[in-house]
Amino acid sequence: MGIGLKVRPLALLAGMAACAFGLSAAQAAEKHKIFLSMSYIGNDWQAEAANMVKAMAAHKSLADKVDLQVQVAGPNAQRQIQQINAMVQSGAEAIVVYPISPTALNQVVKNACDKGVKVFAYDAEITEPCAYNVHIDQLEAGRVTAEWLAKKLNGKGNIIAITGVPGTSVDDQRTKAAKEVFAKYPDIKIVGEAVGMWSQAVARTELSKILATRNWDDINGLWMQVGCFTANSMQLEAGKKTSELLPCAGEGSNGGRIQMLPEGTEVEGAASPYAPLGAQRISYASPPYSGALALKLAVEAIEGKDVPKTTILPLPVVTSETIKLCDEGTWAEMKAGCNAFKPSLVSNPGWFASIFSDQTPEIGLAAALVGQPEE
Protein backbone atom coordinates (compact mmCIF):
# COMPACT_ATOMS: atom_id res chain seq x y z
CA MET A 1 0.00 0.00 0.00
CA GLY A 2 2.77 2.41 0.95
CA ILE A 3 4.65 1.58 -2.28
CA GLY A 4 1.53 2.31 -4.31
CA LEU A 5 1.17 5.74 -2.71
CA LYS A 6 4.76 6.60 -3.72
CA VAL A 7 4.39 5.46 -7.31
CA ARG A 8 1.18 7.32 -8.11
CA PRO A 9 2.59 10.85 -7.60
CA LEU A 10 5.60 9.97 -9.79
CA ALA A 11 3.33 8.76 -12.56
CA LEU A 12 1.22 11.89 -12.18
CA LEU A 13 4.33 14.09 -12.41
CA ALA A 14 5.44 12.29 -15.57
CA GLY A 15 2.05 12.88 -17.12
CA MET A 16 2.13 16.55 -16.13
CA ALA A 17 5.63 16.91 -17.64
CA ALA A 18 4.46 15.38 -20.88
CA CYS A 19 1.50 17.76 -20.98
CA ALA A 20 3.82 20.70 -20.39
CA PHE A 21 5.53 19.86 -23.68
CA GLY A 22 2.22 19.59 -25.51
CA LEU A 23 2.01 15.78 -25.25
CA SER A 24 -0.29 13.58 -23.24
CA ALA A 25 1.32 10.88 -21.08
CA ALA A 26 0.02 8.31 -23.55
CA GLN A 27 1.57 10.17 -26.47
CA ALA A 28 4.91 10.42 -24.69
CA ALA A 29 4.90 6.70 -24.05
CA GLU A 30 4.11 6.02 -27.71
CA LYS A 31 7.27 7.69 -29.04
CA HIS A 32 9.55 5.34 -30.93
CA LYS A 33 12.92 4.95 -29.23
CA ILE A 34 15.49 5.31 -32.00
CA PHE A 35 19.25 5.59 -31.72
CA LEU A 36 21.74 7.22 -34.07
CA SER A 37 25.00 5.25 -33.93
CA MET A 38 27.89 7.19 -35.42
CA SER A 39 31.40 5.90 -35.94
CA TYR A 40 34.13 8.27 -37.17
CA ILE A 41 33.03 11.92 -36.84
CA GLY A 42 36.24 13.83 -37.58
CA ASN A 43 35.10 15.47 -40.80
CA ASP A 44 32.53 17.95 -42.10
CA TRP A 45 30.38 15.32 -43.81
CA GLN A 46 29.62 13.41 -40.63
CA ALA A 47 28.71 16.56 -38.70
CA GLU A 48 26.41 17.70 -41.50
CA ALA A 49 24.76 14.28 -41.81
CA ALA A 50 24.14 14.21 -38.05
CA ASN A 51 22.55 17.67 -38.25
CA MET A 52 20.18 16.42 -40.92
CA VAL A 53 19.19 13.33 -38.92
CA LYS A 54 18.43 15.51 -35.90
CA ALA A 55 16.45 17.94 -38.06
CA MET A 56 14.40 15.09 -39.51
CA ALA A 57 13.60 13.87 -35.98
CA ALA A 58 12.57 17.43 -35.03
CA HIS A 59 10.30 17.96 -38.03
CA LYS A 60 6.62 18.35 -37.16
CA SER A 61 5.80 15.11 -39.00
CA LEU A 62 8.07 13.07 -36.68
CA ALA A 63 8.62 15.13 -33.52
CA ASP A 64 5.67 13.50 -31.74
CA LYS A 65 6.74 10.04 -32.88
CA VAL A 66 10.49 9.88 -32.36
CA ASP A 67 12.69 9.87 -29.28
CA LEU A 68 16.15 10.15 -30.90
CA GLN A 69 19.30 9.44 -28.92
CA VAL A 70 22.81 9.85 -30.36
CA GLN A 71 25.95 7.88 -29.54
CA VAL A 72 29.43 8.10 -31.07
CA ALA A 73 31.76 5.09 -31.18
CA GLY A 74 34.64 6.57 -33.15
CA PRO A 75 36.58 4.47 -35.68
CA ASN A 76 36.38 1.43 -33.40
CA ALA A 77 34.25 -1.53 -34.48
CA GLN A 78 34.31 -3.18 -31.05
CA ARG A 79 33.05 -0.02 -29.35
CA GLN A 80 30.28 0.34 -31.91
CA ILE A 81 29.29 -3.29 -31.30
CA GLN A 82 29.14 -2.67 -27.55
CA GLN A 83 27.05 0.45 -28.00
CA ILE A 84 24.59 -1.28 -30.33
CA ASN A 85 24.19 -4.12 -27.81
CA ALA A 86 23.41 -1.54 -25.12
CA MET A 87 20.91 0.21 -27.41
CA VAL A 88 19.04 -3.04 -27.94
CA GLN A 89 19.02 -3.79 -24.23
CA SER A 90 17.65 -0.33 -23.45
CA GLY A 91 14.61 -0.88 -25.66
CA ALA A 92 15.54 0.51 -29.06
CA GLU A 93 12.91 0.04 -31.74
CA ALA A 94 15.30 1.12 -34.49
CA ILE A 95 18.97 1.96 -34.88
CA VAL A 96 20.23 4.28 -37.63
CA VAL A 97 23.92 3.58 -38.02
CA TYR A 98 27.00 4.73 -39.88
CA PRO A 99 28.91 1.42 -39.77
CA ILE A 100 32.69 1.53 -39.46
CA SER A 101 32.83 -1.81 -41.29
CA PRO A 102 30.48 -3.62 -43.71
CA THR A 103 30.99 -6.96 -41.91
CA ALA A 104 32.25 -6.40 -38.36
CA LEU A 105 28.80 -5.46 -37.05
CA ASN A 106 26.95 -8.37 -38.68
CA GLN A 107 26.50 -10.51 -35.56
CA VAL A 108 25.31 -7.68 -33.31
CA VAL A 109 22.97 -6.48 -36.07
CA LYS A 110 21.59 -10.00 -36.47
CA ASN A 111 21.00 -10.16 -32.72
CA ALA A 112 19.20 -6.81 -32.86
CA CYS A 113 17.00 -7.96 -35.75
CA ASP A 114 16.14 -11.17 -33.87
CA LYS A 115 14.77 -8.97 -31.08
CA GLY A 116 12.62 -6.98 -33.51
CA VAL A 117 14.90 -3.95 -33.83
CA LYS A 118 15.05 -2.30 -37.26
CA VAL A 119 18.65 -1.50 -38.26
CA PHE A 120 19.24 1.07 -41.01
CA ALA A 121 22.76 1.78 -42.28
CA TYR A 122 23.34 5.02 -44.17
CA ASP A 123 26.06 5.89 -46.69
CA ALA A 124 28.24 2.91 -45.69
CA GLU A 125 26.83 -0.61 -45.88
CA ILE A 126 26.15 -3.52 -43.54
CA THR A 127 26.17 -6.91 -45.28
CA GLU A 128 23.98 -8.73 -42.73
CA PRO A 129 20.81 -9.57 -44.74
CA CYS A 130 18.39 -8.33 -42.08
CA ALA A 131 19.84 -4.80 -42.19
CA TYR A 132 18.45 -1.99 -44.35
CA ASN A 133 20.93 0.05 -46.40
CA VAL A 134 20.57 3.60 -47.76
CA HIS A 135 23.43 4.81 -49.96
CA ILE A 136 24.67 5.80 -53.40
CA ASP A 137 26.42 3.33 -55.70
CA GLN A 138 29.95 3.85 -54.36
CA LEU A 139 31.48 1.75 -57.15
CA GLU A 140 29.87 4.09 -59.65
CA ALA A 141 31.28 7.08 -57.77
CA GLY A 142 34.81 5.72 -58.02
CA ARG A 143 34.41 4.66 -61.64
CA VAL A 144 32.80 7.87 -62.97
CA THR A 145 35.36 10.15 -61.34
CA ALA A 146 38.35 8.06 -62.43
CA GLU A 147 37.08 7.91 -66.02
CA TRP A 148 36.64 11.69 -66.06
CA LEU A 149 40.20 12.19 -64.85
CA ALA A 150 41.66 9.68 -67.31
CA LYS A 151 39.96 11.48 -70.20
CA LYS A 152 41.16 14.87 -68.95
CA LEU A 153 44.71 13.51 -68.99
CA ASN A 154 44.29 11.88 -72.41
CA GLY A 155 45.18 8.56 -70.82
CA LYS A 156 48.61 9.44 -69.47
CA GLY A 157 50.24 11.20 -66.55
CA ASN A 158 51.16 11.05 -62.88
CA ILE A 159 48.36 11.29 -60.35
CA ILE A 160 47.98 11.51 -56.59
CA ALA A 161 45.19 9.52 -54.91
CA ILE A 162 43.79 10.51 -51.50
CA THR A 163 41.40 7.91 -50.11
CA GLY A 164 38.82 7.98 -47.28
CA VAL A 165 38.19 6.24 -43.95
CA PRO A 166 39.82 2.78 -44.12
CA GLY A 167 37.63 -0.27 -43.64
CA THR A 168 34.35 1.38 -44.61
CA SER A 169 32.48 0.04 -47.63
CA VAL A 170 32.48 3.59 -49.01
CA ASP A 171 36.26 3.86 -49.16
CA ASP A 172 36.81 0.25 -50.22
CA GLN A 173 34.39 0.43 -53.15
CA ARG A 174 35.33 3.87 -54.43
CA THR A 175 39.04 3.12 -54.35
CA LYS A 176 38.64 -0.32 -55.90
CA ALA A 177 36.55 1.00 -58.79
CA ALA A 178 38.87 3.95 -59.45
CA LYS A 179 41.99 1.78 -59.53
CA GLU A 180 40.31 -0.64 -61.93
CA VAL A 181 39.75 2.28 -64.30
CA PHE A 182 43.31 3.58 -63.97
CA ALA A 183 44.63 0.05 -64.60
CA LYS A 184 43.18 0.27 -68.12
CA TYR A 185 45.57 3.13 -68.84
CA PRO A 186 49.18 1.88 -68.57
CA ASP A 187 50.49 5.43 -68.97
CA ILE A 188 48.63 6.67 -65.91
CA LYS A 189 50.71 6.20 -62.75
CA ILE A 190 49.63 6.68 -59.14
CA VAL A 191 52.84 8.24 -57.81
CA GLY A 192 51.47 9.17 -54.39
CA GLU A 193 48.68 7.72 -52.28
CA ALA A 194 47.51 8.49 -48.75
CA VAL A 195 44.57 8.06 -46.39
CA GLY A 196 42.60 11.31 -46.18
CA MET A 197 39.85 10.36 -43.68
CA TRP A 198 37.40 12.51 -45.77
CA SER A 199 38.89 15.60 -44.12
CA GLN A 200 40.22 18.75 -45.78
CA ALA A 201 42.74 19.17 -42.96
CA VAL A 202 44.03 15.60 -43.22
CA ALA A 203 44.19 15.93 -47.02
CA ARG A 204 46.42 18.99 -46.65
CA THR A 205 48.73 17.16 -44.26
CA GLU A 206 49.03 14.11 -46.50
CA LEU A 207 49.54 16.15 -49.67
CA SER A 208 52.28 18.08 -47.91
CA LYS A 209 54.03 14.82 -47.05
CA ILE A 210 53.85 13.61 -50.65
CA LEU A 211 55.06 16.95 -51.98
CA ALA A 212 58.07 16.81 -49.66
CA THR A 213 59.66 14.47 -52.22
CA ARG A 214 57.87 15.72 -55.33
CA ASN A 215 56.61 19.06 -56.59
CA TRP A 216 53.47 20.16 -58.34
CA ASP A 217 55.25 20.13 -61.72
CA ASP A 218 55.67 16.34 -61.39
CA ILE A 219 51.90 15.83 -61.00
CA ASN A 220 49.30 15.86 -63.78
CA GLY A 221 46.06 15.10 -61.97
CA LEU A 222 44.38 14.39 -58.63
CA TRP A 223 41.85 11.79 -57.53
CA MET A 224 40.70 12.72 -54.04
CA GLN A 225 37.71 11.45 -52.12
CA VAL A 226 37.98 14.69 -50.18
CA GLY A 227 40.50 17.46 -50.73
CA CYS A 228 40.16 19.05 -54.17
CA PHE A 229 39.39 22.42 -52.57
CA THR A 230 42.50 22.13 -50.40
CA ALA A 231 44.67 20.95 -53.29
CA ASN A 232 43.65 23.96 -55.38
CA SER A 233 44.38 26.28 -52.47
CA MET A 234 47.80 24.70 -52.01
CA GLN A 235 48.64 25.14 -55.69
CA LEU A 236 47.66 28.80 -55.57
CA GLU A 237 49.80 29.23 -52.46
CA ALA A 238 52.69 27.71 -54.43
CA GLY A 239 52.28 30.40 -57.11
CA LYS A 240 50.32 28.46 -59.71
CA LYS A 241 48.01 30.36 -62.04
CA THR A 242 44.37 29.39 -62.56
CA SER A 243 45.24 27.96 -65.97
CA GLU A 244 47.87 25.75 -64.31
CA LEU A 245 45.60 24.17 -61.68
CA LEU A 246 45.52 20.39 -61.97
CA PRO A 247 42.29 18.61 -62.90
CA CYS A 248 40.81 17.09 -59.77
CA ALA A 249 38.16 14.40 -59.36
CA GLY A 250 36.72 14.67 -55.89
CA GLU A 251 34.17 15.52 -53.29
CA GLY A 252 31.14 17.77 -53.36
CA SER A 253 32.46 20.31 -50.89
CA ASN A 254 30.94 23.74 -51.33
CA GLY A 255 34.33 25.45 -51.44
CA GLY A 256 35.40 23.15 -54.24
CA ARG A 257 32.25 23.89 -56.19
CA ILE A 258 32.72 27.64 -55.81
CA GLN A 259 36.16 27.17 -57.38
CA MET A 260 34.45 25.46 -60.35
CA LEU A 261 32.41 28.53 -61.30
CA PRO A 262 33.53 30.23 -64.53
CA GLU A 263 36.24 32.87 -64.25
CA GLY A 264 34.74 36.32 -63.88
CA THR A 265 31.65 35.10 -62.00
CA GLU A 266 30.59 37.57 -59.31
CA VAL A 267 30.10 35.59 -56.11
CA GLU A 268 29.16 37.28 -52.86
CA GLY A 269 31.77 36.41 -50.24
CA ALA A 270 34.03 34.54 -52.69
CA ALA A 271 37.36 36.15 -51.85
CA SER A 272 40.52 34.11 -51.34
CA PRO A 273 40.77 31.11 -50.85
CA TYR A 274 37.91 30.57 -53.30
CA ALA A 275 39.32 32.80 -56.02
CA PRO A 276 40.44 32.54 -58.71
CA LEU A 277 37.59 30.56 -60.21
CA GLY A 278 37.54 28.26 -63.24
CA ALA A 279 38.97 25.03 -61.76
CA GLN A 280 38.77 21.84 -63.84
CA ARG A 281 36.74 19.56 -61.66
CA ILE A 282 34.24 16.77 -61.37
CA SER A 283 32.47 16.98 -58.04
CA TYR A 284 30.43 14.14 -56.60
CA ALA A 285 29.12 13.32 -53.15
CA SER A 286 27.54 10.83 -50.87
CA PRO A 287 24.57 13.06 -50.07
CA PRO A 288 24.53 13.89 -46.35
CA TYR A 289 20.74 13.58 -46.26
CA SER A 290 21.10 9.77 -46.42
CA GLY A 291 20.98 9.40 -42.63
CA ALA A 292 17.85 11.54 -42.38
CA LEU A 293 16.17 9.46 -45.06
CA ALA A 294 17.22 6.31 -43.18
CA LEU A 295 15.52 7.68 -40.05
CA LYS A 296 12.35 8.46 -41.99
CA LEU A 297 12.31 4.96 -43.48
CA ALA A 298 13.01 3.42 -40.07
CA VAL A 299 9.86 5.03 -38.67
CA GLU A 300 7.87 3.72 -41.63
CA ALA A 301 9.25 0.22 -41.03
CA ILE A 302 8.40 0.36 -37.32
CA GLU A 303 4.86 1.37 -38.26
CA GLY A 304 4.50 -1.64 -40.52
CA LYS A 305 5.00 -0.07 -43.94
CA ASP A 306 6.83 -1.95 -46.68
CA VAL A 307 10.37 -0.54 -46.91
CA PRO A 308 12.96 -1.91 -49.37
CA LYS A 309 16.06 -3.51 -47.87
CA THR A 310 18.28 -1.42 -50.15
CA THR A 311 17.65 2.17 -51.21
CA ILE A 312 20.11 3.37 -53.86
CA LEU A 313 20.26 7.16 -54.00
CA PRO A 314 21.05 9.14 -57.16
CA LEU A 315 24.75 9.97 -57.49
CA PRO A 316 25.09 13.79 -57.45
CA VAL A 317 27.68 14.69 -60.08
CA VAL A 318 28.57 18.29 -60.95
CA THR A 319 31.06 19.47 -63.55
CA SER A 320 32.19 22.88 -64.74
CA GLU A 321 29.42 22.70 -67.32
CA THR A 322 26.64 21.97 -64.81
CA ILE A 323 27.66 24.09 -61.80
CA LYS A 324 24.83 26.41 -60.73
CA LEU A 325 24.91 28.84 -57.82
CA CYS A 326 22.08 29.10 -55.28
CA ASP A 327 21.19 32.72 -54.51
CA GLU A 328 19.38 32.11 -51.22
CA GLY A 329 19.52 28.36 -50.66
CA THR A 330 15.75 27.90 -50.67
CA TRP A 331 14.04 24.59 -51.27
CA ALA A 332 12.60 25.89 -54.55
CA GLU A 333 16.06 26.91 -55.81
CA MET A 334 17.55 23.54 -55.01
CA LYS A 335 14.64 21.76 -56.66
CA ALA A 336 15.31 23.88 -59.76
CA GLY A 337 18.87 22.55 -59.86
CA CYS A 338 21.28 24.85 -58.03
CA ASN A 339 24.15 22.87 -56.54
CA ALA A 340 26.54 25.33 -54.85
CA PHE A 341 26.03 27.98 -52.18
CA LYS A 342 27.50 31.45 -51.81
CA PRO A 343 30.19 31.68 -49.13
CA SER A 344 28.00 34.35 -47.54
CA LEU A 345 25.41 31.57 -46.96
CA VAL A 346 27.84 28.75 -46.16
CA SER A 347 31.11 29.95 -44.67
CA ASN A 348 32.79 26.53 -44.29
CA PRO A 349 34.43 25.52 -47.60
CA GLY A 350 34.52 21.87 -46.49
CA TRP A 351 30.73 21.72 -46.06
CA PHE A 352 28.99 19.39 -48.53
CA ALA A 353 26.60 20.96 -51.00
CA SER A 354 24.56 17.94 -52.21
CA ILE A 355 21.75 18.27 -49.68
CA PHE A 356 18.64 18.21 -51.86
CA SER A 357 16.31 15.25 -52.35
CA ASP A 358 12.64 15.01 -53.31
CA GLN A 359 12.46 12.20 -50.74
CA THR A 360 13.31 14.52 -47.84
CA PRO A 361 11.28 17.73 -48.15
CA GLU A 362 11.40 17.97 -44.36
CA ILE A 363 15.01 19.16 -44.41
CA GLY A 364 17.00 21.78 -46.32
CA LEU A 365 19.82 24.28 -45.85
CA ALA A 366 19.02 25.10 -42.20
CA ALA A 367 18.95 21.39 -41.42
CA ALA A 368 22.41 20.83 -42.87
CA LEU A 369 23.88 23.90 -41.20
CA VAL A 370 22.31 23.90 -37.75
CA GLY A 371 19.92 20.94 -37.48
CA GLN A 372 16.68 22.87 -37.99
CA PRO A 373 13.90 21.32 -40.12
CA GLU A 374 11.81 23.02 -42.77
CA GLU A 375 8.52 24.50 -41.62
C-alpha positions in Angstrom: 0.0 0.0 0.0 2.8 2.4 1.0 4.6 1.6 -2.3 1.5 2.3 -4.3 1.2 5.7 -2.7 4.8 6.6 -3.7 4.4 5.5 -7.3 1.2 7.3 -8.1 2.6 10.8 -7.6 5.6 10.0 -9.8 3.3 8.8 -12.6 1.2 11.9 -12.2 4.3 14.1 -12.4 5.4 12.3 -15.6 2.1 12.9 -17.1 2.1 16.6 -16.1 5.6 16.9 -17.6 4.5 15.4 -20.9 1.5 17.8 -21.0 3.8 20.7 -20.4 5.5 19.9 -23.7 2.2 19.6 -25.5 2.0 15.8 -25.3 -0.3 13.6 -23.2 1.3 10.9 -21.1 0.0 8.3 -23.6 1.6 10.2 -26.5 4.9 10.4 -24.7 4.9 6.7 -24.0 4.1 6.0 -27.7 7.3 7.7 -29.0 9.5 5.3 -30.9 12.9 5.0 -29.2 15.5 5.3 -32.0 19.3 5.6 -31.7 21.7 7.2 -34.1 25.0 5.2 -33.9 27.9 7.2 -35.4 31.4 5.9 -35.9 34.1 8.3 -37.2 33.0 11.9 -36.8 36.2 13.8 -37.6 35.1 15.5 -40.8 32.5 17.9 -42.1 30.4 15.3 -43.8 29.6 13.4 -40.6 28.7 16.6 -38.7 26.4 17.7 -41.5 24.8 14.3 -41.8 24.1 14.2 -38.1 22.6 17.7 -38.3 20.2 16.4 -40.9 19.2 13.3 -38.9 18.4 15.5 -35.9 16.5 17.9 -38.1 14.4 15.1 -39.5 13.6 13.9 -36.0 12.6 17.4 -35.0 10.3 18.0 -38.0 6.6 18.3 -37.2 5.8 15.1 -39.0 8.1 13.1 -36.7 8.6 15.1 -33.5 5.7 13.5 -31.7 6.7 10.0 -32.9 10.5 9.9 -32.4 12.7 9.9 -29.3 16.2 10.1 -30.9 19.3 9.4 -28.9 22.8 9.8 -30.4 25.9 7.9 -29.5 29.4 8.1 -31.1 31.8 5.1 -31.2 34.6 6.6 -33.1 36.6 4.5 -35.7 36.4 1.4 -33.4 34.3 -1.5 -34.5 34.3 -3.2 -31.0 33.0 0.0 -29.3 30.3 0.3 -31.9 29.3 -3.3 -31.3 29.1 -2.7 -27.5 27.1 0.5 -28.0 24.6 -1.3 -30.3 24.2 -4.1 -27.8 23.4 -1.5 -25.1 20.9 0.2 -27.4 19.0 -3.0 -27.9 19.0 -3.8 -24.2 17.6 -0.3 -23.5 14.6 -0.9 -25.7 15.5 0.5 -29.1 12.9 0.0 -31.7 15.3 1.1 -34.5 19.0 2.0 -34.9 20.2 4.3 -37.6 23.9 3.6 -38.0 27.0 4.7 -39.9 28.9 1.4 -39.8 32.7 1.5 -39.5 32.8 -1.8 -41.3 30.5 -3.6 -43.7 31.0 -7.0 -41.9 32.2 -6.4 -38.4 28.8 -5.5 -37.0 26.9 -8.4 -38.7 26.5 -10.5 -35.6 25.3 -7.7 -33.3 23.0 -6.5 -36.1 21.6 -10.0 -36.5 21.0 -10.2 -32.7 19.2 -6.8 -32.9 17.0 -8.0 -35.7 16.1 -11.2 -33.9 14.8 -9.0 -31.1 12.6 -7.0 -33.5 14.9 -3.9 -33.8 15.1 -2.3 -37.3 18.7 -1.5 -38.3 19.2 1.1 -41.0 22.8 1.8 -42.3 23.3 5.0 -44.2 26.1 5.9 -46.7 28.2 2.9 -45.7 26.8 -0.6 -45.9 26.2 -3.5 -43.5 26.2 -6.9 -45.3 24.0 -8.7 -42.7 20.8 -9.6 -44.7 18.4 -8.3 -42.1 19.8 -4.8 -42.2 18.4 -2.0 -44.3 20.9 0.1 -46.4 20.6 3.6 -47.8 23.4 4.8 -50.0 24.7 5.8 -53.4 26.4 3.3 -55.7 30.0 3.8 -54.4 31.5 1.8 -57.2 29.9 4.1 -59.7 31.3 7.1 -57.8 34.8 5.7 -58.0 34.4 4.7 -61.6 32.8 7.9 -63.0 35.4 10.1 -61.3 38.3 8.1 -62.4 37.1 7.9 -66.0 36.6 11.7 -66.1 40.2 12.2 -64.8 41.7 9.7 -67.3 40.0 11.5 -70.2 41.2 14.9 -68.9 44.7 13.5 -69.0 44.3 11.9 -72.4 45.2 8.6 -70.8 48.6 9.4 -69.5 50.2 11.2 -66.6 51.2 11.1 -62.9 48.4 11.3 -60.3 48.0 11.5 -56.6 45.2 9.5 -54.9 43.8 10.5 -51.5 41.4 7.9 -50.1 38.8 8.0 -47.3 38.2 6.2 -43.9 39.8 2.8 -44.1 37.6 -0.3 -43.6 34.3 1.4 -44.6 32.5 0.0 -47.6 32.5 3.6 -49.0 36.3 3.9 -49.2 36.8 0.3 -50.2 34.4 0.4 -53.1 35.3 3.9 -54.4 39.0 3.1 -54.4 38.6 -0.3 -55.9 36.6 1.0 -58.8 38.9 3.9 -59.5 42.0 1.8 -59.5 40.3 -0.6 -61.9 39.7 2.3 -64.3 43.3 3.6 -64.0 44.6 0.1 -64.6 43.2 0.3 -68.1 45.6 3.1 -68.8 49.2 1.9 -68.6 50.5 5.4 -69.0 48.6 6.7 -65.9 50.7 6.2 -62.8 49.6 6.7 -59.1 52.8 8.2 -57.8 51.5 9.2 -54.4 48.7 7.7 -52.3 47.5 8.5 -48.8 44.6 8.1 -46.4 42.6 11.3 -46.2 39.8 10.4 -43.7 37.4 12.5 -45.8 38.9 15.6 -44.1 40.2 18.7 -45.8 42.7 19.2 -43.0 44.0 15.6 -43.2 44.2 15.9 -47.0 46.4 19.0 -46.6 48.7 17.2 -44.3 49.0 14.1 -46.5 49.5 16.1 -49.7 52.3 18.1 -47.9 54.0 14.8 -47.0 53.8 13.6 -50.7 55.1 16.9 -52.0 58.1 16.8 -49.7 59.7 14.5 -52.2 57.9 15.7 -55.3 56.6 19.1 -56.6 53.5 20.2 -58.3 55.2 20.1 -61.7 55.7 16.3 -61.4 51.9 15.8 -61.0 49.3 15.9 -63.8 46.1 15.1 -62.0 44.4 14.4 -58.6 41.8 11.8 -57.5 40.7 12.7 -54.0 37.7 11.4 -52.1 38.0 14.7 -50.2 40.5 17.5 -50.7 40.2 19.1 -54.2 39.4 22.4 -52.6 42.5 22.1 -50.4 44.7 20.9 -53.3 43.6 24.0 -55.4 44.4 26.3 -52.5 47.8 24.7 -52.0 48.6 25.1 -55.7 47.7 28.8 -55.6 49.8 29.2 -52.5 52.7 27.7 -54.4 52.3 30.4 -57.1 50.3 28.5 -59.7 48.0 30.4 -62.0 44.4 29.4 -62.6 45.2 28.0 -66.0 47.9 25.7 -64.3 45.6 24.2 -61.7 45.5 20.4 -62.0 42.3 18.6 -62.9 40.8 17.1 -59.8 38.2 14.4 -59.4 36.7 14.7 -55.9 34.2 15.5 -53.3 31.1 17.8 -53.4 32.5 20.3 -50.9 30.9 23.7 -51.3 34.3 25.4 -51.4 35.4 23.2 -54.2 32.2 23.9 -56.2 32.7 27.6 -55.8 36.2 27.2 -57.4 34.5 25.5 -60.4 32.4 28.5 -61.3 33.5 30.2 -64.5 36.2 32.9 -64.2 34.7 36.3 -63.9 31.6 35.1 -62.0 30.6 37.6 -59.3 30.1 35.6 -56.1 29.2 37.3 -52.9 31.8 36.4 -50.2 34.0 34.5 -52.7 37.4 36.1 -51.9 40.5 34.1 -51.3 40.8 31.1 -50.8 37.9 30.6 -53.3 39.3 32.8 -56.0 40.4 32.5 -58.7 37.6 30.6 -60.2 37.5 28.3 -63.2 39.0 25.0 -61.8 38.8 21.8 -63.8 36.7 19.6 -61.7 34.2 16.8 -61.4 32.5 17.0 -58.0 30.4 14.1 -56.6 29.1 13.3 -53.1 27.5 10.8 -50.9 24.6 13.1 -50.1 24.5 13.9 -46.3 20.7 13.6 -46.3 21.1 9.8 -46.4 21.0 9.4 -42.6 17.9 11.5 -42.4 16.2 9.5 -45.1 17.2 6.3 -43.2 15.5 7.7 -40.1 12.4 8.5 -42.0 12.3 5.0 -43.5 13.0 3.4 -40.1 9.9 5.0 -38.7 7.9 3.7 -41.6 9.3 0.2 -41.0 8.4 0.4 -37.3 4.9 1.4 -38.3 4.5 -1.6 -40.5 5.0 -0.1 -43.9 6.8 -1.9 -46.7 10.4 -0.5 -46.9 13.0 -1.9 -49.4 16.1 -3.5 -47.9 18.3 -1.4 -50.1 17.6 2.2 -51.2 20.1 3.4 -53.9 20.3 7.2 -54.0 21.1 9.1 -57.2 24.8 10.0 -57.5 25.1 13.8 -57.4 27.7 14.7 -60.1 28.6 18.3 -60.9 31.1 19.5 -63.6 32.2 22.9 -64.7 29.4 22.7 -67.3 26.6 22.0 -64.8 27.7 24.1 -61.8 24.8 26.4 -60.7 24.9 28.8 -57.8 22.1 29.1 -55.3 21.2 32.7 -54.5 19.4 32.1 -51.2 19.5 28.4 -50.7 15.8 27.9 -50.7 14.0 24.6 -51.3 12.6 25.9 -54.6 16.1 26.9 -55.8 17.6 23.5 -55.0 14.6 21.8 -56.7 15.3 23.9 -59.8 18.9 22.5 -59.9 21.3 24.8 -58.0 24.2 22.9 -56.5 26.5 25.3 -54.8 26.0 28.0 -52.2 27.5 31.5 -51.8 30.2 31.7 -49.1 28.0 34.4 -47.5 25.4 31.6 -47.0 27.8 28.7 -46.2 31.1 29.9 -44.7 32.8 26.5 -44.3 34.4 25.5 -47.6 34.5 21.9 -46.5 30.7 21.7 -46.1 29.0 19.4 -48.5 26.6 21.0 -51.0 24.6 17.9 -52.2 21.8 18.3 -49.7 18.6 18.2 -51.9 16.3 15.2 -52.4 12.6 15.0 -53.3 12.5 12.2 -50.7 13.3 14.5 -47.8 11.3 17.7 -48.1 11.4 18.0 -44.4 15.0 19.2 -44.4 17.0 21.8 -46.3 19.8 24.3 -45.8 19.0 25.1 -42.2 18.9 21.4 -41.4 22.4 20.8 -42.9 23.9 23.9 -41.2 22.3 23.9 -37.7 19.9 20.9 -37.5 16.7 22.9 -38.0 13.9 21.3 -40.1 11.8 23.0 -42.8 8.5 24.5 -41.6 
